Amino acid sequence: MQSTNPKTRLVPCPECGALSEFSPSNAFRPFCSERCKMIDLGIWASEGYRIETPIVTDDLDIEDLS
């Protein structure tokens, strides 16, 4: 006999590590709260998650610059 209530999936919040429910009832998923969601958004907005690599000539499309 199958249960009609599936198990609640808990995942660690990417910002603080607290367990949070990963379901439509959690408006901030995968975050645990609006605070953690906004902290993460601020890091993205300030380019805190960028991967810095030097620009090389092969990365540029020279024809578009003319």
C-alpha positions in Angstrom: 0.0 0.0 0.0 1.4 3.4 -1.0 1.2 6.5 1.1 -0.6 9.5 -0.4 1.9 11.8 1.4 5.3 11.6 -0.2 8.3 12.1 2.0 9.4 15.7 2.5 12.7 16.4 0.8 15.1 18.4 2.9 18.1 20.1 1.3 20.8 22.3 2.8 20.3 26.0 2.2 23.0 27.1 -0.2 23.6 30.2 1.9 23.6 29.1 5.6 23.4 25.3 5.4 20.2 24.9 7.4 17.9 22.2 6.2 14.9 23.5 4.2 12.0 21.9 2.6 12.4 21.5 -1.2 8.7 21.7 -2.2 6.3 24.1 -3.8 5.1 25.1 -0.3 8.6 26.7 0.4 8.5 29.9 -1.6 12.2 30.5 -1.1 13.4 27.0 -2.2 16.2 25.9 -2.3 16.9 28.6 0.4 15.5 28.4 3.9 14.3 32.0 4.1 13.9 35.2 2.1 17.0 36.6 4.0 19.2 33.8 2.6 17.7 34.2 -0.9 18.4 38.0 -0.9 22.0 37.5 0.4 22.6 35.1 -2.5 21.0 37.5 -5.0 23.2 40.3 -3.7 26.3 38.2 -4.3 25.2 37.5 -7.9 24.4 41.2 -8.5 27.8 42.2 -7.3 29.4 39.6 -9.5 30.7 37.6 -6.5 30.2 34.3 -8.3 32.2 35.1 -11.4 35.0 32.9 -12.7 37.8 35.1 -13.7 39.8 34.1 -16.8 42.1 36.2 -19.0 40.7 37.3 -22.3 42.6 35.8 -25.2 42.4 36.8 -28.9 40.6 33.6 -29.7 37.7 34.7 -27.5 37.1 37.8 -29.5 35.2 37.9 -32.8 37.4 40.4 -34.6 34.9 40.7 -37.6 32.2 42.2 -35.3 34.6 44.9 -34.1 35.1 46.4 -37.5 
